[in-house]
Amino acid sequence: MMPTAIKVEGLGKRFLLGQTFENTLSSRMGDLLRGRGLRRSAAPPADFWALRDVSFDIAQGEAVGIIGGNGAGKSTLLKILSRITPPTLGRASVRGRLSSLLEVGTGFHPELTGRENVFLNGAILGMRKAEVERKFDEIVAFSGVEKFIDTPVKRYSSGMYVRLAFAVAAHLEPDVLIIDEVLAVGDADFQKRCLGKMNDVASEGRTVIFVSHNMAAVQKLCSKAIWMQGGGSRVLVKRAA
């Protein structure tokens, strides 16, 4: 039996509707402007549970799809697994080095070049500079942004951003790779290459979590799926090998 790569126990995440969710500079500026007389809602804050009592295990080397309608809690779950936001209740543990691509520009600094962002992401993942250098040419070739690799990424199109971000996330040898629906930004050929790369990652004994509304892609890549609905989850039966 393969060891457990991801363990989620009784996970819950509560937000207060009508209040700022995140302690960021932009949210602070919004609070400041609202305090200067801009109209704000008079309704008192209300609890909203984006996740409630979610539990599941994912074994090392499994490719697992997370599916469900908009607002089902998929993105909130991934942000907790990626340690972007903490849970309100329960716990989620991830074994090994994790790489995630949750939205366009995740982990990239807009003022830095593509080259600099590749090395920045490697450092965030805990990789040595020599490790990133060894993979650098492969990352750039996969992304197809060779001509723009020394251009600040703030000048990239959304498609270029995603191509480079995915190439970094998938090629820097993570133990766990998490990919959200962001791949839909790319064209059909790039999506096909991404699915092939994720399949390679899983076949090497690493763990893949793939969120998508493309059921054909989920069926092709994943051995099982987790259905999210109303903040809860249900693990679907594994498909036959």
GUMI-529762 format. One record per residue (C-alpha): x, y, z; residue in three letters. Coordinates in nm, 4 decimals. Layout:
<pts>
<c1: X; c2: Y; c3: Z; code: Ala>
...
</pts>
This chain:
<pts>
<c1: 0.0000; c2: 0.0000; c3: 0.0000; code: Met>
<c1: 0.1291; c2: 0.3438; c3: -0.0980; code: Met>
<c1: 0.1805; c2: 0.6015; c3: 0.1807; code: Pro>
<c1: -0.0699; c2: 0.8835; c3: 0.2201; code: Thr>
<c1: 0.0316; c2: 1.2039; c3: 0.0403; code: Ala>
<c1: -0.2656; c2: 1.4201; c3: 0.1451; code: Ile>
<c1: -0.4882; c2: 1.3749; c3: 0.4485; code: Lys>
<c1: -0.7898; c2: 1.5987; c3: 0.5093; code: Val>
<c1: -0.9862; c2: 1.5596; c3: 0.8339; code: Glu>
<c1: -1.3074; c2: 1.7448; c3: 0.9248; code: Gly>
<c1: -1.2069; c2: 2.0478; c3: 0.7203; code: Leu>
<c1: -1.4210; c2: 2.3600; c3: 0.7433; code: Gly>
<c1: -1.3733; c2: 2.7155; c3: 0.6208; code: Lys>
<c1: -1.5970; c2: 3.0014; c3: 0.7306; code: Arg>
<c1: -1.6110; c2: 3.3508; c3: 0.5848; code: Phe>
<c1: -1.8042; c2: 3.6534; c3: 0.7072; code: Leu>
<c1: -2.0109; c2: 3.7964; c3: 0.4235; code: Leu>
<c1: -1.9924; c2: 4.1750; c3: 0.4181; code: Gly>
<c1: -1.6390; c2: 4.1848; c3: 0.5599; code: Gln>
<c1: -1.3030; c2: 4.1835; c3: 0.3884; code: Thr>
<c1: -1.1741; c2: 3.8256; c3: 0.3676; code: Phe>
<c1: -0.8010; c2: 3.8901; c3: 0.3373; code: Glu>
<c1: -0.5528; c2: 4.1137; c3: 0.5137; code: Asn>
<c1: -0.3940; c2: 4.2545; c3: 0.1965; code: Thr>
<c1: -0.2893; c2: 4.6037; c3: 0.0872; code: Leu>
<c1: -0.5783; c2: 4.6269; c3: -0.1610; code: Ser>
<c1: -0.8321; c2: 4.5215; c3: 0.1036; code: Ser>
<c1: -0.6896; c2: 4.7770; c3: 0.3487; code: Arg>
<c1: -0.7202; c2: 5.0500; c3: 0.0817; code: Met>
<c1: -1.0826; c2: 4.9471; c3: 0.0279; code: Gly>
<c1: -1.1505; c2: 4.9742; c3: 0.4011; code: Asp>
<c1: -0.9868; c2: 5.3191; c3: 0.4049; code: Leu>
<c1: -1.1977; c2: 5.4448; c3: 0.1145; code: Leu>
<c1: -1.5158; c2: 5.3070; c3: 0.2667; code: Arg>
<c1: -1.4282; c2: 5.4895; c3: 0.5868; code: Gly>
<c1: -1.4173; c2: 5.8164; c3: 0.3913; code: Arg>
<c1: -1.7829; c2: 5.8084; c3: 0.3063; code: Gly>
<c1: -1.8177; c2: 5.5696; c3: 0.0111; code: Leu>
<c1: -2.1414; c2: 5.3715; c3: 0.0298; code: Arg>
<c1: -2.1171; c2: 5.0335; c3: 0.1993; code: Arg>
<c1: -2.3696; c2: 4.7677; c3: 0.2844; code: Ser>
<c1: -2.5710; c2: 4.8326; c3: 0.5995; code: Ala>
<c1: -2.6421; c2: 4.4620; c3: 0.6447; code: Ala>
<c1: -2.4613; c2: 4.2966; c3: 0.9371; code: Pro>
<c1: -2.1951; c2: 4.0342; c3: 0.8530; code: Pro>
<c1: -2.3278; c2: 3.6818; c3: 0.8032; code: Ala>
<c1: -2.1522; c2: 3.3464; c3: 0.8292; code: Asp>
<c1: -2.0813; c2: 3.1624; c3: 0.5066; code: Phe>
<c1: -1.9281; c2: 2.8145; c3: 0.5189; code: Trp>
<c1: -1.7356; c2: 2.7563; c3: 0.1945; code: Ala>
<c1: -1.6320; c2: 2.4128; c3: 0.3278; code: Leu>
<c1: -1.7940; c2: 2.2013; c3: 0.5964; code: Arg>
<c1: -1.6797; c2: 1.8645; c3: 0.7361; code: Asp>
<c1: -1.4628; c2: 1.7632; c3: 0.4371; code: Val>
<c1: -1.2529; c2: 1.4477; c3: 0.4871; code: Ser>
<c1: -1.0559; c2: 1.2285; c3: 0.2449; code: Phe>
<c1: -0.7152; c2: 1.0656; c3: 0.1902; code: Asp>
<c1: -0.5075; c2: 1.0665; c3: -0.1286; code: Ile>
<c1: -0.2278; c2: 0.8133; c3: -0.1666; code: Ala>
<c1: 0.1141; c2: 0.8949; c3: -0.3047; code: Gln>
<c1: 0.1179; c2: 0.8607; c3: -0.6828; code: Gly>
<c1: -0.2579; c2: 0.9000; c3: -0.7283; code: Glu>
<c1: -0.4059; c2: 1.1390; c3: -0.9848; code: Ala>
<c1: -0.7312; c2: 1.2701; c3: -0.8396; code: Val>
<c1: -0.9896; c2: 1.4959; c3: -0.9987; code: Gly>
<c1: -1.1914; c2: 1.7451; c3: -0.7950; code: Ile>
<c1: -1.5198; c2: 1.8246; c3: -0.9639; code: Ile>
<c1: -1.8386; c2: 2.0142; c3: -0.8867; code: Gly>
<c1: -2.0324; c2: 2.3240; c3: -0.9810; code: Gly>
<c1: -1.9277; c2: 2.6850; c3: -0.9314; code: Asn>
<c1: -1.9332; c2: 2.7799; c3: -0.5638; code: Gly>
<c1: -1.8955; c2: 2.4208; c3: -0.4454; code: Ala>
<c1: -1.5784; c2: 2.4979; c3: -0.2458; code: Gly>
<c1: -1.3158; c2: 2.3583; c3: -0.4847; code: Lys>
<c1: -1.0938; c2: 2.6675; c3: -0.4962; code: Ser>
<c1: -1.1177; c2: 2.7196; c3: -0.1198; code: Thr>
<c1: -1.0063; c2: 2.3594; c3: -0.0658; code: Leu>
<c1: -0.7075; c2: 2.4053; c3: -0.2961; code: Leu>
<c1: -0.6055; c2: 2.7289; c3: -0.1224; code: Lys>
<c1: -0.6041; c2: 2.5468; c3: 0.2117; code: Ile>
<c1: -0.3999; c2: 2.2578; c3: 0.0691; code: Leu>
<c1: -0.1580; c2: 2.5113; c3: -0.0837; code: Ser>
<c1: -0.1298; c2: 2.6922; c3: 0.2533; code: Arg>
<c1: -0.2596; c2: 3.0185; c3: 0.1072; code: Ile>
<c1: -0.5397; c2: 3.0385; c3: 0.3635; code: Thr>
<c1: -0.5873; c2: 2.8491; c3: 0.6927; code: Pro>
<c1: -0.8927; c2: 2.6351; c3: 0.7734; code: Pro>
<c1: -1.1470; c2: 2.7412; c3: 1.0329; code: Thr>
<c1: -1.1944; c2: 2.3818; c3: 1.1501; code: Leu>
<c1: -1.0114; c2: 2.0537; c3: 1.0995; code: Gly>
<c1: -0.6736; c2: 1.9953; c3: 0.9436; code: Arg>
<c1: -0.5117; c2: 1.9250; c3: 0.6081; code: Ala>
<c1: -0.1630; c2: 1.7759; c3: 0.5820; code: Ser>
<c1: 0.0480; c2: 1.7409; c3: 0.2671; code: Val>
<c1: 0.3502; c2: 1.5152; c3: 0.2565; code: Arg>
<c1: 0.6468; c2: 1.6438; c3: 0.0560; code: Gly>
<c1: 0.7137; c2: 1.9416; c3: -0.1686; code: Arg>
<c1: 0.3988; c2: 2.0972; c3: -0.3139; code: Leu>
<c1: 0.3630; c2: 2.2998; c3: -0.6351; code: Ser>
<c1: 0.0322; c2: 2.4604; c3: -0.7265; code: Ser>
<c1: -0.1163; c2: 2.6653; c3: -1.0090; code: Leu>
<c1: -0.4473; c2: 2.8074; c3: -0.8923; code: Leu>
<c1: -0.4926; c2: 3.1194; c3: -1.1025; code: Glu>
<c1: -0.3140; c2: 3.3230; c3: -1.3677; code: Val>
<c1: 0.0045; c2: 3.4646; c3: -1.2180; code: Gly>
<c1: 0.0102; c2: 3.2538; c3: -0.9022; code: Thr>
<c1: 0.3512; c2: 3.2956; c3: -0.7401; code: Gly>
<c1: 0.4837; c2: 3.5323; c3: -1.0099; code: Phe>
<c1: 0.6055; c2: 3.8867; c3: -0.9477; code: His>
<c1: 0.4845; c2: 4.1091; c3: -1.2343; code: Pro>
<c1: 0.7925; c2: 4.3330; c3: -1.2331; code: Glu>
<c1: 1.0346; c2: 4.0405; c3: -1.2709; code: Leu>
<c1: 1.1197; c2: 3.8741; c3: -1.6008; code: Thr>
<c1: 1.0120; c2: 3.5255; c3: -1.6936; code: Gly>
<c1: 1.3649; c2: 3.4024; c3: -1.6225; code: Arg>
<c1: 1.3728; c2: 3.5635; c3: -1.2792; code: Glu>
<c1: 1.0296; c2: 3.4236; c3: -1.1921; code: Asn>
<c1: 1.1401; c2: 3.0700; c3: -1.2800; code: Val>
<c1: 1.4232; c2: 3.0987; c3: -1.0259; code: Phe>
<c1: 1.1952; c2: 3.2730; c3: -0.7727; code: Leu>
<c1: 0.9431; c2: 2.9889; c3: -0.7931; code: Asn>
<c1: 1.2203; c2: 2.7339; c3: -0.7559; code: Gly>
<c1: 1.3407; c2: 2.9074; c3: -0.4407; code: Ala>
<c1: 0.9849; c2: 2.9160; c3: -0.3013; code: Ile>
<c1: 0.9657; c2: 2.5405; c3: -0.3579; code: Leu>
<c1: 1.2904; c2: 2.4983; c3: -0.1642; code: Gly>
<c1: 1.5056; c2: 2.4062; c3: -0.4641; code: Met>
<c1: 1.8707; c2: 2.4887; c3: -0.4998; code: Arg>
<c1: 1.9757; c2: 2.7209; c3: -0.7810; code: Lys>
<c1: 2.1627; c2: 2.4347; c3: -0.9496; code: Ala>
<c1: 1.8406; c2: 2.2281; c3: -0.9566; code: Glu>
<c1: 1.6498; c2: 2.5078; c3: -1.1278; code: Val>
<c1: 1.9332; c2: 2.5637; c3: -1.3758; code: Glu>
<c1: 1.9254; c2: 2.1953; c3: -1.4674; code: Arg>
<c1: 1.5549; c2: 2.2159; c3: -1.5539; code: Lys>
<c1: 1.5534; c2: 2.5693; c3: -1.6955; code: Phe>
<c1: 1.5867; c2: 2.4941; c3: -2.0669; code: Asp>
<c1: 1.3207; c2: 2.2225; c3: -2.0448; code: Glu>
<c1: 1.0811; c2: 2.4602; c3: -1.8667; code: Ile>
<c1: 1.1251; c2: 2.7370; c3: -2.1235; code: Val>
<c1: 1.0965; c2: 2.5003; c3: -2.4194; code: Ala>
<c1: 0.7714; c2: 2.3542; c3: -2.2829; code: Phe>
<c1: 0.6252; c2: 2.6998; c3: -2.2193; code: Ser>
<c1: 0.7024; c2: 2.8283; c3: -2.5695; code: Gly>
<c1: 0.7906; c2: 3.1792; c3: -2.4452; code: Val>
<c1: 1.1608; c2: 3.1653; c3: -2.5368; code: Glu>
<c1: 1.1523; c2: 3.5041; c3: -2.7153; code: Lys>
<c1: 1.0035; c2: 3.6734; c3: -2.4093; code: Phe>
<c1: 1.1847; c2: 3.4982; c3: -2.1252; code: Ile>
<c1: 1.3785; c2: 3.8172; c3: -2.0374; code: Asp>
<c1: 1.0692; c2: 4.0395; c3: -2.0562; code: Thr>
<c1: 0.8822; c2: 4.1389; c3: -1.7354; code: Pro>
<c1: 0.5835; c2: 3.9076; c3: -1.7027; code: Val>
<c1: 0.3470; c2: 4.2033; c3: -1.6538; code: Lys>
<c1: 0.3715; c2: 4.2372; c3: -2.0329; code: Arg>
<c1: 0.2698; c2: 3.8751; c3: -2.0943; code: Tyr>
<c1: -0.0731; c2: 3.7789; c3: -2.2221; code: Ser>
<c1: -0.2802; c2: 3.5554; c3: -1.9937; code: Ser>
<c1: -0.1957; c2: 3.2586; c3: -2.2180; code: Gly>
<c1: 0.1797; c2: 3.3242; c3: -2.1938; code: Met>
<c1: 0.1499; c2: 3.3648; c3: -1.8182; code: Tyr>
<c1: -0.0243; c2: 3.0308; c3: -1.7803; code: Val>
<c1: 0.2137; c2: 2.8468; c3: -2.0147; code: Arg>
<c1: 0.5191; c2: 2.9558; c3: -1.8179; code: Leu>
<c1: 0.3521; c2: 2.9123; c3: -1.4787; code: Ala>
<c1: 0.2425; c2: 2.5574; c3: -1.5624; code: Phe>
<c1: 0.5855; c2: 2.4696; c3: -1.6996; code: Ala>
<c1: 0.7471; c2: 2.5832; c3: -1.3740; code: Val>
<c1: 0.4905; c2: 2.4068; c3: -1.1536; code: Ala>
<c1: 0.5176; c2: 2.0753; c3: -1.3392; code: Ala>
<c1: 0.8905; c2: 2.0586; c3: -1.4139; code: His>
<c1: 1.0439; c2: 2.1459; c3: -1.0767; code: Leu>
<c1: 0.9837; c2: 1.7919; c3: -0.9511; code: Glu>
<c1: 0.7141; c2: 1.8487; c3: -0.6857; code: Pro>
<c1: 0.5913; c2: 1.5595; c3: -0.4736; code: Asp>
<c1: 0.2368; c2: 1.6990; c3: -0.5055; code: Val>
<c1: 0.1132; c2: 1.8974; c3: -0.8070; code: Leu>
<c1: -0.2142; c2: 2.0925; c3: -0.7812; code: Ile>
<c1: -0.3650; c2: 2.2401; c3: -1.0963; code: Ile>
<c1: -0.6892; c2: 2.4396; c3: -1.1072; code: Asp>
<c1: -0.9175; c2: 2.5155; c3: -1.4029; code: Glu>
<c1: -0.6695; c2: 2.7883; c3: -1.5055; code: Val>
<c1: -0.5453; c2: 2.5614; c3: -1.7873; code: Leu>
<c1: -0.8621; c2: 2.6493; c3: -1.9772; code: Ala>
<c1: -0.6880; c2: 2.9766; c3: -2.0680; code: Val>
<c1: -0.4482; c2: 2.7886; c3: -2.2978; code: Gly>
<c1: -0.5257; c2: 2.6635; c3: -2.6476; code: Asp>
<c1: -0.6208; c2: 2.3031; c3: -2.7269; code: Ala>
<c1: -0.2651; c2: 2.1969; c3: -2.8157; code: Asp>
<c1: -0.1250; c2: 2.3378; c3: -2.4917; code: Phe>
<c1: -0.3991; c2: 2.1745; c3: -2.2841; code: Gln>
<c1: -0.3148; c2: 1.8414; c3: -2.4468; code: Lys>
<c1: 0.0541; c2: 1.8838; c3: -2.3613; code: Arg>
<c1: -0.0348; c2: 1.9792; c3: -2.0043; code: Cys>
<c1: -0.2445; c2: 1.6661; c3: -1.9583; code: Leu>
<c1: 0.0428; c2: 1.4594; c3: -2.0974; code: Gly>
<c1: 0.2863; c2: 1.6217; c3: -1.8546; code: Lys>
<c1: 0.0551; c2: 1.5664; c3: -1.5577; code: Met>
<c1: 0.0208; c2: 1.2032; c3: -1.6590; code: Asn>
<c1: 0.4028; c2: 1.1776; c3: -1.6674; code: Asp>
<c1: 0.4233; c2: 1.3312; c3: -1.3188; code: Val>
<c1: 0.1718; c2: 1.0781; c3: -1.1831; code: Ala>
<c1: 0.3471; c2: 0.7853; c3: -1.3549; code: Ser>
<c1: 0.6701; c2: 0.8862; c3: -1.1765; code: Glu>
<c1: 0.5018; c2: 0.8202; c3: -0.8402; code: Gly>
<c1: 0.4061; c2: 1.1767; c3: -0.7600; code: Arg>
<c1: 0.0595; c2: 1.2976; c3: -0.6657; code: Thr>
<c1: -0.1621; c2: 1.5117; c3: -0.8907; code: Val>
<c1: -0.4809; c2: 1.6992; c3: -0.7996; code: Ile>
<c1: -0.6643; c2: 1.8307; c3: -1.1030; code: Phe>
<c1: -0.9675; c2: 2.0602; c3: -1.0860; code: Val>
<c1: -1.1620; c2: 2.0913; c3: -1.4088; code: Ser>
<c1: -1.5090; c2: 2.1130; c3: -1.5590; code: His>
<c1: -1.3767; c2: 1.9087; c3: -1.8525; code: Asn>
<c1: -1.5000; c2: 1.5631; c3: -1.7574; code: Met>
<c1: -1.3234; c2: 1.3971; c3: -2.0515; code: Ala>
<c1: -0.9899; c2: 1.5348; c3: -1.9290; code: Ala>
<c1: -1.0612; c2: 1.4239; c3: -1.5714; code: Val>
<c1: -1.1536; c2: 1.0731; c3: -1.6867; code: Gln>
<c1: -0.8405; c2: 1.0494; c3: -1.9009; code: Lys>
<c1: -0.5973; c2: 1.1628; c3: -1.6307; code: Leu>
<c1: -0.7500; c2: 1.0654; c3: -1.2955; code: Cys>
<c1: -0.8037; c2: 0.7289; c3: -1.1266; code: Ser>
<c1: -1.0751; c2: 0.8709; c3: -0.8996; code: Lys>
<c1: -1.2608; c2: 1.1937; c3: -0.8347; code: Ala>
<c1: -1.3866; c2: 1.3920; c3: -0.5372; code: Ile>
<c1: -1.7287; c2: 1.5479; c3: -0.5897; code: Trp>
<c1: -1.7774; c2: 1.8850; c3: -0.4160; code: Met>
<c1: -2.1250; c2: 2.0203; c3: -0.3502; code: Gln>
<c1: -2.2378; c2: 2.2868; c3: -0.1076; code: Gly>
<c1: -1.9037; c2: 2.2858; c3: 0.0725; code: Gly>
<c1: -1.9074; c2: 1.9105; c3: 0.1355; code: Gly>
<c1: -1.7347; c2: 1.6287; c3: -0.0501; code: Ser>
<c1: -1.7852; c2: 1.2709; c3: -0.1607; code: Arg>
<c1: -1.5134; c2: 1.0433; c3: -0.3015; code: Val>
<c1: -1.6347; c2: 0.8711; c3: -0.6162; code: Leu>
<c1: -1.5562; c2: 0.5077; c3: -0.6921; code: Val>
<c1: -1.2237; c2: 0.4450; c3: -0.8650; code: Lys>
<c1: -1.2448; c2: 0.3639; c3: -1.2308; code: Arg>
<c1: -1.1056; c2: 0.0334; c3: -1.3539; code: Ala>
<c1: -0.7395; c2: 0.0394; c3: -1.4507; code: Ala>
</pts>
